Amino acid sequence: MAELGSAAWGLTTLAFEDGDTLGLEYLLVPAWFAETFVIDHANATSWRAQKDRLLEVDSLRLVVATLQDSVLRLEAANAAAYAMGYDAASVSYQDLSRRYIAELEKPRIRLPSLVGLVGAAGAGLVVGRVIR
């Protein structure tokens, strides 16, 4: 105990009642020495709380990393789906445009052939004479 100092260290006996020779023995320690154990206990509690918070932060970091990977995969899938839809719409539009142009290139008014005109005129004359 020399390294801790000799003052305030020792054993004492506290009698149960005045004049008794029997009593309880107590170890005397300085208050600053007892304070060391209190500080140590408080530090240990604080370190456990810090450890728990760090484990929680690490778990959250893992969740965030997983979610970021999911977002990247979803963005890639979204871009692929958009490209596929755009390509399908483009092909459909080109097909529709081609059919529309083909329809526009068809003649709307058909001129009857000379035989058809002569036949129609003859039929008109015959019908006209029959009606008169």
ZADO-9322 format. One line per 3 residues: number of its first residue (from 1); their letters; for each residue x, y, z of C-alpha. Coordinates in nm, 2 decimals. Layout:
# residues N
NUM> a> X,Y,Z  ...
//
This chain:
# residues 132
1> mae> 0.00,0.00,0.00  0.30,0.22,0.00  0.24,0.32,-0.36
4> lgs> -0.11,0.43,-0.28  -0.01,0.63,0.03  -0.06,0.54,0.39
7> aaw> -0.31,0.81,0.49  -0.68,0.70,0.53  -0.60,0.33,0.47
10> glt> -0.66,0.07,0.73  -0.90,-0.15,0.92  -1.15,-0.03,1.18
13> tla> -1.40,-0.21,1.40  -1.73,-0.05,1.47  -1.90,-0.18,1.79
16> fed> -2.26,-0.28,1.78  -2.32,-0.07,2.09  -2.11,0.16,2.31
19> gdt> -1.87,-0.04,2.52  -1.91,-0.37,2.32  -1.59,-0.54,2.23
22> lgl> -1.76,-0.72,1.94  -1.83,-0.53,1.62  -1.79,-0.53,1.24
25> eyl> -1.46,-0.48,1.08  -1.45,-0.23,0.79  -1.18,-0.16,0.54
28> lvp> -1.10,0.21,0.52  -1.03,0.34,0.17  -1.00,0.70,0.06
31> awf> -1.29,0.85,-0.13  -1.08,0.91,-0.44  -1.00,0.54,-0.46
34> aet> -1.37,0.44,-0.45  -1.44,0.70,-0.71  -1.20,0.51,-0.95
37> fvi> -1.44,0.21,-0.95  -1.74,0.44,-1.01  -1.57,0.61,-1.31
40> dha> -1.46,0.27,-1.44  -1.82,0.14,-1.42  -1.95,0.45,-1.60
43> nat> -1.69,0.42,-1.87  -1.78,0.05,-1.92  -2.15,0.14,-1.95
46> swr> -2.07,0.42,-2.20  -1.85,0.19,-2.41  -2.11,-0.08,-2.42
49> aqk> -2.37,0.18,-2.54  -2.12,0.30,-2.80  -2.06,-0.06,-2.92
52> drl> -2.43,-0.12,-2.95  -2.47,0.21,-3.15  -2.18,0.12,-3.38
55> lev> -2.33,-0.23,-3.45  -2.66,-0.06,-3.52  -2.49,0.19,-3.76
58> dsl> -2.31,-0.10,-3.93  -2.63,-0.29,-3.98  -2.79,0.02,-4.13
61> rlv> -2.49,0.06,-4.36  -2.55,-0.29,-4.48  -2.92,-0.22,-4.54
64> vat> -2.84,0.10,-4.73  -2.58,-0.08,-4.95  -2.83,-0.35,-5.03
67> lqd> -3.10,-0.09,-5.11  -2.85,0.11,-5.33  -2.78,-0.21,-5.52
70> svl> -3.15,-0.27,-5.57  -3.20,0.08,-5.69  -2.92,0.04,-5.95
73> rle> -3.07,-0.29,-6.07  -3.41,-0.14,-6.09  -3.28,0.16,-6.28
76> aan> -3.11,-0.07,-6.53  -3.43,-0.28,-6.57  -3.63,0.04,-6.61
79> aaa> -3.39,0.16,-6.89  -3.41,-0.18,-7.06  -3.79,-0.18,-7.05
82> yam> -3.81,0.18,-7.18  -3.57,0.09,-7.46  -3.77,-0.22,-7.55
85> gyd> -4.10,-0.03,-7.54  -3.95,0.25,-7.75  -3.82,0.00,-8.01
88> aas> -4.16,-0.17,-8.02  -4.34,0.16,-8.07  -4.09,0.26,-8.33
91> vsy> -4.14,-0.06,-8.53  -4.51,-0.03,-8.50  -4.51,0.33,-8.61
94> qdl> -4.29,0.24,-8.91  -4.52,-0.04,-9.01  -4.83,0.18,-8.98
97> srr> -4.66,0.46,-9.17  -4.56,0.21,-9.45  -4.92,0.08,-9.47
100> yia> -5.06,0.43,-9.47  -4.83,0.54,-9.75  -4.92,0.23,-9.95
103> ele> -5.29,0.31,-9.90  -5.23,0.67,-10.01  -5.05,0.55,-10.33
106> kpr> -5.36,0.36,-10.44  -5.57,0.55,-10.70  -5.90,0.67,-10.56
109> irl> -6.08,0.74,-10.88  -6.08,0.46,-11.13  -6.14,0.55,-11.49
112> psl> -6.33,0.29,-11.67  -6.19,0.14,-11.98  -6.31,0.24,-12.32
115> vgl> -6.51,-0.08,-12.35  -6.68,-0.01,-12.02  -6.77,0.35,-12.13
118> vga> -6.91,0.24,-12.46  -7.11,-0.04,-12.29  -7.25,0.20,-12.03
121> aga> -7.35,0.45,-12.30  -7.52,0.18,-12.50  -7.70,0.05,-12.19
124> glv> -7.81,0.41,-12.11  -7.95,0.45,-12.46  -8.14,0.12,-12.44
127> vgr> -8.29,0.21,-12.10  -8.37,0.56,-12.22  -8.57,0.43,-12.53
130> vir> -8.75,0.17,-12.32  -8.86,0.43,-12.06  -8.99,0.68,-12.33
//
